[in-house]
């Protein structure tokens, strides 16, 4: 597991270099969209990227189906996943006096948005998960 995940991590760890406008990522396993994380700033995403990459690599290796042919996920499939995830009815929870969590869930996806009340409820993090 360590060797296989290391190959993924080594191949992708430097992908953010010289890219000042990247604030998130979408990842797929076995040719299917799995999840996405988007942050309000490049700085925040950049700090979290090594841990996100490691977790994604471990999940990808654990779920790998090497006997299947895997195609790259089309851009339109990614856009559809993100848009559909945000369509369900929202439920909100006040986590702290400053932090609000918005959750949207339907039969295919779960969407979480963390909002900062001191920033006029501006979002800090968005997490999109495809149900298996």
C-alpha positions in Angstrom: 0.0 0.0 0.0 2.8 2.4 0.9 4.7 1.9 -2.3 1.6 2.3 -4.5 0.3 5.4 -2.7 3.8 6.8 -2.8 3.7 6.7 -6.6 0.5 8.7 -6.7 1.7 11.2 -4.2 5.1 11.7 -5.9 3.4 12.2 -9.3 0.9 14.8 -8.0 2.5 16.5 -5.0 4.1 19.3 -7.1 1.0 19.9 -9.3 0.2 23.2 -7.5 3.6 24.8 -8.2 3.4 28.0 -10.3 -0.4 27.9 -10.1 -1.8 30.7 -8.0 -5.4 30.3 -8.9 -6.1 26.7 -7.8 -8.4 26.4 -4.8 -9.6 22.8 -4.9 -9.7 19.4 -6.7 -12.0 16.7 -7.8 -10.9 13.1 -7.8 -12.1 9.9 -9.4 -11.6 6.3 -8.6 -11.9 3.6 -11.3 -13.1 6.2 -13.8 -16.0 7.5 -11.6 -16.1 10.9 -9.8 -15.6 10.2 -6.1 -15.5 13.6 -4.3 -14.2 17.2 -4.4 -12.9 19.7 -2.0 -12.9 23.5 -2.7 -11.5 26.2 -0.4 -12.0 29.9 -0.2 -8.4 30.7 -0.8 -5.3 29.3 -2.6 -3.3 29.6 0.7 -5.7 27.4 2.6 -5.9 24.8 -0.1 -2.1 24.8 -0.6 -1.6 24.1 3.1 -4.1 21.2 3.1 -3.1 19.7 -0.3 -0.4 17.3 1.0 -2.9 15.7 3.5 -5.8 15.7 1.0 -3.5 14.1 -1.7 -2.4 11.4 0.7 -5.9 10.5 1.8 -7.1 10.5 -1.8 -4.2 8.2 -2.9 -4.9 5.7 -0.1 -8.6 5.6 -1.0 -7.9 5.2 -4.7 -5.5 2.3 -4.1 -7.9 0.6 -1.6 -10.7 0.8 -4.2 -8.7 0.1 -7.3 -10.1 -2.4 -9.7 -7.1 -3.2 -11.9 -9.1 -5.6 -14.1 -11.3 -2.9 -15.4 -10.5 -0.4 -18.1 -10.6 3.1 -16.7 -11.3 6.2 -18.8 -10.6 9.7 -17.7 -13.6 11.5 -16.3 -15.0 14.0 -18.8 -15.1 17.7 -17.8 -18.9 17.7 -18.2 -19.3 14.8 -15.7 -17.4 16.8 -13.2 -19.5 19.9 -13.7 -22.7 17.9 -13.5 -21.5 16.3 -10.2 -20.7 19.6 -8.6 -23.9 21.3 -9.8 -26.2 18.4 -8.8 -24.5 18.1 -5.4 -25.6 21.7 -4.6 -29.2 21.3 -5.6 -30.8 19.4 -2.7 -32.6 21.2 0.1 -30.3 22.7 2.7 -30.1 21.9 6.4 -28.1 24.2 8.5 -26.4 23.7 11.9 -24.7 26.4 14.0 -21.4 24.7 15.0 -20.1 27.6 16.9 -21.2 31.2 17.2 -18.9 31.9 14.2 -19.2 28.7 12.1 -22.3 27.4 10.3 -22.4 24.1 8.5 -24.8 23.7 5.5 -25.6 20.2 4.4 -27.4 19.2 1.2 -28.1 15.5 0.5 -30.0 13.6 -2.1 -30.0 10.0 -3.2 -26.6 10.4 -5.1 -24.6 13.1 -3.4 -23.8 14.8 -0.1 -22.6 18.4 -0.1 -21.2 20.2 2.9 -20.4 23.9 3.1 -18.7 25.5 6.1 -19.5 29.2 6.4 -17.9 32.0 8.5 -20.5 34.1 10.2 -18.0 36.9 10.7 -17.5 37.1 6.9 -21.2 37.6 6.1 -21.7 33.8 6.0 -19.1 33.5 3.3 -18.0 30.0 2.6 -14.6 28.7 3.8 -14.8 25.1 2.6 -17.0 23.0 0.3 -17.0 19.3 0.3 -18.8 17.2 -2.4 -19.2 13.4 -1.9 -20.7 10.9 -4.4 -22.6 8.2 -2.5 -21.4 4.7 -3.5 
